[in-house]
Amino acid sequence: MTGRPADKMGPMTRKPLIGGILANLPLLRQAEPSHIAELARQARMIDIRRGDVLCRRGEVQEGFYAVAYGLLKLALRGTGGREKVLRLVGPGESFGEALVFASRPNPLEAVALADSMVVLLPSTAVLSLIERDPPFARNVLVSLSERMHRFVADIEASTLHSGRQRVAAYFESLLADTKEDVARLPSTKTVLAAQLGLTKETLSRLLHELSEQGMIRIVRREIQMLDRARIGAIARGEDA
């Protein structure tokens, strides 16, 4: 693991900050304030520069990570430098929870796409709380179950849907639960292509086609939806 402990802040500054980060995680939203404080005392903050590898494939993790700010990619890497980006993790999200329950090597690598700060929550702290608090344990299971269902949906999209569908569905997800028509890509097109299971050339072609057909406008990393209804129809496979 690369990265540096965030030692610029004193303990009295770090604890409330860590507590606020943990309290907003889906995994811990139902936890009692006393439990959040207990976990925060045992957690530590790590600074990561863009390009740093936080976790390498084959390493045994000490716990799971929560992102305070920045952006990381979770990826599988094959021969010849090929990679499959499984997920981008940003502020308020976490990863590595499943490894808390089994001392198995990490199957992925986590790389910072921007200068980031993460919180490492030790497995021992989480397991201790699970053993003592059944409601907390139940919420952890619910959160992991929801993550599994999202993961299955992602696999379905990458294997059964066309590239055009995948791109449209991704744009829809960027603007989910908002009336805004403009979204900023959280990563480069190279990373996005890997995440969607496309080559960079195929992604560029599909973006050009959607733009030429008047459905989107692209300015650098900003995507403006000009026809959200049709984008939605493509995402659902209803556009001929």
Buried (B, 14 or more C-beta within 10 A) or exposed (E): BBBEEBEEEEEEEBBEBBBEBBBBBBBBEBBEEEBBBBBBEBBBBBBBEEEBBBBBBEBEBBBBBBBBEBBBBBBBBEEEEEBBBBBBBBBEBBBBBEBBEEEEEBEBBBBBBBBBBBBBBBBEBBBBBBEEBEEBBEBBEEBBEEBEEEEEEBEEBBEEBEBBBBBBBBBBEBBEEEEEBEBEBBBEBEBBBBBBBBEBEBBEBBBEEBBEEEBBBBEEEEBBBBBBEBBBBBBEBEBE
